[in-house]
Amino acid sequence: MSTLVDKIDLISRWVVKLAYLNILWFLFCIAGGVILGWAPATVGVFTILKKWDEEGHIPIFSTFFYTYKKAFIKSNISGLAIELLAIIFLANFYILFQQPNTNISRFFLIGNGTLITMFILSLTIFFPIYVHYQGEYKVILSEVIFTTLGKLPITILNLILCGLWGGILFYFPGLIFFFCISIPALIITLISQHCFKRRSYTLNIN
């Protein structure tokens, strides 16, 4: 009985911590005016989750706030680049859909769709890699490309699981304020950390 009680207590603690982390993400997104707040807030979420995985208990608010301030400029450079690429891809799609239905237009439509798919897949592992390599742009870019293409099943798994969680939120929108980012971030972190550890082990052997 005590084992069951301990498990229930552990799950309850995790639920509360993830809800608190999600609320912090919302508040700090708003503090940055959303456009300039979402990227450092997301870095804060993934940093907390990484530290939980490696260190266990840590002060949540102070760690989140410190990470948010430290990563504000660097992460926003990445965040604005992501926003710009998203706008370009969507604009291309809109323009291509307005063109006559020809072989050339279909070719460009498929090409743009492929690029968007790879872009979305890369986003599922961008922030774990950003946190893991502490904002080193050259390393981050190469690792994002390597992981997206070389570990395609992992990025697809991330996308599928996040999509399933998005479906749950669609039917239970009351969960959005408490778990819209913390749950998918936890899923991605657990999968990504496993990937990082395996790659580190392989490099050490070589």
N, C-alpha and C positions, 0 to 999 in steps of 0.2 A: 504493500500500500504506500509506504514511504517513497519507494522508487517512482510510482505513478504521480504522487504529489510533487516530487522533485522535478519530474519532466514537465508537468503542467506549469509549475513555477518558472522553469527555464523558458518555456514557450511564451508565457505571459510577459516575462522580462524583455524578450526579444521583440515582441509585438509593440510594447511600450517604447523601446529604444528606436525601433524603425519608424514609428509614428512621430516621435520627437524629431528624428532626423529629417523626416519629410516636411514637417512644419518649419524647421529651420531653413530648409531649401526654399520654401515659398516666401518666407519673410526676407531672406537675403536676396532673392530674385527681385522682390519689390524694392528693397533698399537700393539696388543698383539700377532701378528703372526698367527692370525686366531685360531689355536688350543688352545692357552692360552688367546685369546681375546674374543671369542664368549660368554663364560659363564658370565664373569663380565659385558659385554656389554648388554647381555640379562637381567641380574639383573637390570641394569641401566634403561632399557626400562620399565620393569614392575614396578620399583620403581616410575618412573615419572608418569606412568598411575595411580598407586594407589594414589599418592599425588594429581593428578588432580581430582580424584574422591572424595577425602576427604577434600582437602584444596582449590581447584580451581587454581588460578594463582600462578605459582612458576617460579623461574629462571631456565630455562631448562638446559643450558650448564653446569652451575656451579653445579647443583644438580646431573646431569648425571656424571660429572667428579669426584665429591666427592664420589658418590656411586661406581663407577668403581674402584677407588683406594681402598676404604674401603673393597669392596667385592672381590678383586682380588684373594687373596690366598684361602679364604674359598670357593668361587664359583668355582674356578678351581679344587678344590678337588672333588666337586660334578660333574663338567663338565667332568673331566678325568674318573670318575667312570661311567658316562653315556656313554662315548665313548668306554670304555672297555667292558661294557655290550653289546653295539650294535655290536662290533666286534665279541664277543663270540657267540651271537645269529646268526649273519650272517654266521660265520664259521660253526656253527652247521648245519645250513640249507644247506650250500654247501656240507658238508660231507654226510648228510643224503640223499641228492639228488643223490649222487654217488653210494649209496648202492642199492643192488638188491631190487626189489619191493616185499617185504614180509609184513606179518601182523605186525611183530615187527618193521620194518622200518617205516611203515605207522603210527604206534602208536607213535613212537618217533617224527615223522614229525608233527603230529597233536599236540602233547604236546609242541614241540618247537614253533609251530605257535601260540598256545594259550598264551604262555609266551611272545612272541613278541608283540602280540596284547595288552596284559595287560601292557607291558612296554611302548608301544606307547601311550596308554590311560593315563598312569601315567605321561608321559612327558607333556601332555596338561595342567596339573594343578601343575606340580612340581615348576615352577618359581613363580607363584602367592603365593603358600604356602611358598616357600623360603623367599620371600619378607615379607609376612604377619608375619612370625615367626622369621624374622631377622637372618636367618642362623643357628638356633639351630637344629643340626643334628638329635638328638633323637626325637624331636617333629616333625620335618619335615618328617622323615621316617614314623612315625606312622600316621601322617595326610595324607600323600600321599596314603598309603595303605587304610586307612579308607575312603578317598574320592573316590579313584578309584573303590573300591569294594562296599562301602555303598552308593555312589552317582553315580552309573554307568550311569544313563541317562544323567547326567551333563557332564561327561567326554566324552560320546559318542557324545553328542551335540557339544561339543568343537571340537572334531575330524571331525565331518561332516562339520561344518561351516568353519573350517580351510581348509578342503579338497576342499570345494566349492571355497574358495578364491584362493587356489592353481590352480584350474581349470581356473579361470579368468586370473591369471598371465600367465598361459600357452598360452592363446590366445592373451594376451596383455603384452608381456615381457618388454615393456618399463616402466611398473609400478613397476618392481622388485626393482629398486634402491631406489624408493621413498616409497613403501608401503609393501614390502614383509614380514616384521616382525611387523611393527607397527599396521597394520590392524588386523591380527590374534591375536596379543597381546592385543589389545583393546577389541576384542570380548571375549577372555578368561578372561580378567580382569573383565569385566562387569558381566559375568556369575559367576565367582569365588567370587567376592565381595558380590554378592547377596547371595551366598551359605554361606560365612563366617558370614554375618550379621544374617541370619536365624539361623545358628547354635549357635551363640553367644546369640541370643534371647532365644533359647530353653534352653541353659545352665543356663541363668539367672533365668528363670522360675523354673527350677528344683532346 
